[in-house]
Amino acid sequence: MTKPREPNGVEPPRSEDDIQRNQLGPRGVPGAPDPAKMTPQRDKKMPKHVDPGHAA
């Protein structure tokens, strides 16, 4: 017997990555905190140092 498969275009509630993350932790160390931090997309796009240029 095989388990029923999900129809195409429908994602399962938890992915294989989610299951592994619960079992092994975020970096493969069970119980360790997740050091990764999401950076907002706007902060990535904005330059830190803006060169105003010069009048020639």
N, C-alpha and C positions, 0 to 999 in steps of 0.2 A: 504494500500500500504506500502511496505517496501522499504527501500533504497537498491540499488544494493550493493552486497558484493564484496569485493576484492577476486580475485582468490588466491588459496593457493600458498605460496611462494613469493607473491608480497606484499611488505610493503607499507602502505599508506605514503603520503609525510610527514604527521605530526602524531606523536603518541598521545595517550591520555595524556601521561605525558607532552608532549610539549604544548598541549592545556591548561592543568591545570596550568602549569608554567606561561603561558601568562596571564591567568585570575587571579591567586592568588599570583604570584611572586615566587621567588625561595624557600623561607622558609614560604610561606603562608601569607606573608605580601605584599600587592600590592604596587608596586613601589620601593621596597627595593632592594638594590644591592645584587648580588650573592656573598656571602663570600667564597664559595668553590673554591679551586684552584687545578688544575690538576697537579700531580707530574709526571715528566717523568719517564718512566719505568726503565731507566738506573739508575737514582738516587735511586730508591727503592732497586735495586739489589746490589748496591755497598755498602760494609760495611763502616761506618764512621771512625771507629778506627781499624786499622789493627795491630794485634799483630804479630810482626815478629818472635816470638818464641825465642828459645835459643838453643845453641849447647850443647848437653849433653856429 
